[in-house]
């Protein structure tokens, strides 16, 4: 298991490599959670993208 939390500090500082690593680590988990709330796959994917975008703002 990758320690995704090591990338948080870099992502908060705006480092794109850290943001990419954090995204790649967390996106599957976030999508899994979104699929539990939305019946349509497209809705789950949209919610995941909105969540990840909000996280990096």
C-alpha positions as CSV (number, residue, x, y, z in Angstrom):
1,X,0.0,0.0,0.0
2,X,1.4,3.4,-1.0
3,X,1.6,6.0,1.7
4,X,-0.4,8.6,-0.2
5,X,-0.3,10.9,2.8
6,X,3.3,11.8,2.0
7,X,2.1,13.7,-1.1
8,X,-0.3,15.9,0.8
9,X,2.2,18.5,1.8
10,X,3.6,18.8,-1.7
11,X,0.1,19.0,-3.2
12,X,-0.8,21.8,-0.8
13,X,2.2,23.7,-2.0
14,X,1.0,23.3,-5.6
15,X,3.5,20.8,-6.8
16,X,2.0,19.1,-9.8
17,X,3.9,15.8,-9.3
18,X,2.6,15.5,-5.8
19,X,-1.0,16.3,-6.9
20,X,-0.7,13.7,-9.7
21,X,0.5,11.1,-7.3
22,X,-2.2,11.9,-4.8
23,X,-4.9,11.8,-7.5
24,X,-3.7,8.5,-8.8
25,X,-3.6,7.1,-5.2
26,X,-7.0,8.3,-4.1
27,X,-9.2,8.4,-7.3
28,X,-10.0,4.7,-7.3
29,X,-11.2,4.9,-3.7
30,X,-13.2,8.0,-4.2
31,X,-14.8,6.5,-7.4
32,X,-15.6,3.3,-5.4
33,X,-17.4,5.5,-2.8
34,X,-19.2,7.5,-5.4
35,X,-20.5,4.3,-7.1
36,X,-22.2,3.4,-3.9
37,X,-24.2,6.7,-4.0
38,X,-25.0,6.9,-7.7
39,X,-26.7,4.3,-9.9
40,X,-25.3,5.7,-13.2
41,X,-21.6,5.2,-13.8
42,X,-21.4,8.6,-15.5
43,X,-22.8,10.3,-12.4
44,X,-20.3,8.5,-10.2
45,X,-17.4,9.6,-12.4
46,X,-18.7,13.2,-12.4
47,X,-18.9,13.2,-8.6
48,X,-15.4,11.7,-8.3
49,X,-14.0,14.4,-10.6
50,X,-15.8,17.2,-8.7
51,X,-14.5,15.8,-5.5
52,X,-10.9,15.6,-6.7
53,X,-11.1,19.1,-8.2
54,X,-12.4,20.5,-5.0
55,X,-9.6,18.8,-3.1
56,X,-6.9,20.6,-5.2
57,X,-8.5,24.1,-5.1
